[in-house]
Amino acid sequence: MQSGQVCQSCGMPLTEEVLGTEKDGSKNEDYCVYCYKEGTFASDCTMEEMIDICVPFMEKEGMNKENARKLLENELPKLKRWKHRSA
């Protein structure tokens, strides 16, 4: 796994401990365990809903709510899960 890699669904920094899993239990290096478990997305949501889910976690880490939302609105469309979808 490359350093600086982020979940291709929510943008969370990926470490070995939070890698999602495939049906066979192997690790998926594109998604975190909160977004991707046992070979499927944990939640069938829109990008806007994902932003709504992520903002409170970013606030908890000390980020301003508006700045967190703007960052996610900028970055999530670049991620694999959302690249070819609309919010």
N, C-alpha and C positions, 0 to 999 in steps of 0.2 A: 504494500500500500504506500502511495506517495504521501510525503509530509504535506500538510496543508489541504488535504482532500476533504471535501465536505459532502454531506448527504445530498444526493441529487433530487431530493424531494423537499426537505425542509431547510437545508443549508447549514445544519449543525456540523461542527467539526467532527470528523470521524477518527476514532481510535479503535484498536483491535477489540476493546471491551464492548463497544456499542455497534458493531457491524450487524446488519440485518442477516437473516438466515434464509436459505433455500429450503424446499420441501425435504431434502435429504439431510438437513442439518448443517450443510456447509455454509461458510460465510459468504455474504454478498458484499463486495467492496464498493458498491455504488450507493447503498442506502443504509440508514441507521435502523436499529432494532425497533425504534418507536414508529417508524414509517413502514417497515417491510419485515414481515415475519412469515416463516414457513412458505416462502415462494410467492407471497401475495402482499399487496399493500394493506396495511392495517386499517386504513380509512379510505373510503371512496369519496374524496372531497375535491372541491375546486381549488384553484390556486388562492383565491380570495379567502376561502375557508381555512386553508393552511396558514395563511398570514394571520388570521384571527386566532388560530391555535398557538402560533409561535410568539406573538407579541407579549403575552403575559410572562412567558419564560425569559424573554430578553429583558423585560422590566425587572424581573426578580434578580437578574444578573447585574442590575444597575443602569440599564439603558433607558433613556427617555422614551415614552410610549410613541410619540410622533416620529422620533428618529428611527425607532425600531421598525415601525410600519413603512417608512420611506425606504429604509435599507432593504427590507424584504421585497417591497414592490419593485425595486431596482434589480435585485439579485435573483429572485426566484424564477423569473422568466428565462434566465440563462441556463437553468438546471435541466438535466435530461428529462425529468418527469413532465416539465411544463413547457419545454421549448416549442412544441408544435400544438399547444392548446391555448385557448384564451381563458382569461380569468372568469 
